[in-house]
Amino acid sequence: MEILELIDSLEELVVQARRLPVGGNLVVDRKRMLDVIDQMRLAIPADVRQATQIIESREQLLEEAHASAQETKRRAEAERARRLDENSLVREAQERSQHMLMDAEARARETIAEADNTAAAHLSEAAEAAAKQLDDADQYALEVLRRLDHQLQAFLESIRMSIGSLEEKR
């Protein structure tokens, strides 16, 4: 939202500018306008920080999924060892242990895939938002600079005409 506030400040500078009697152009406080443009440039990295937080969140989700998978695997192996100790259920314990291990690995893969997908989606959204804001800010600054260039050209032409008129009178 900070970038939008800065754009509003830039617009306010243009609205508060004085009109020139010749050509209807405006006189804008150059220092204030350049300050606002610099602030706009500094405001953009907030989205980059947000993208970094999303990546860190993704890493945390992956670590939690890995820890959960390890805990499930540990429990499955403990269950398998307990069952192996029971003489009458040795075969059944081995089979169940294998199934539990496969299920735990499948759930871990599923959890990791979901975490990857979620993190990628958030990162993509943040990158798109940052790129859009940067493009919008650049486009707005370009438009303002073009208008200023046009106004300056009109001022120069008016000055040259005045000089020429004064020289003709001499």
Secondary structure, 3 states (H helix, E strand, C coil): CHHHHHHHHHHHHHHHCEECCCCCCEECCHHHHHHHHHHHHHHCHHHHHHHHHHHHHHHHHHHHHHHHHHHHHHHHHHHHHHHHHCHHHHHHHHHHHHHHHHHHHHHHHHHHHHHHHHHHHHHHHHHHHHHHHHHHHHHHHHHHHHHHHHHHHHHHHHHHHHHHHHHHHC
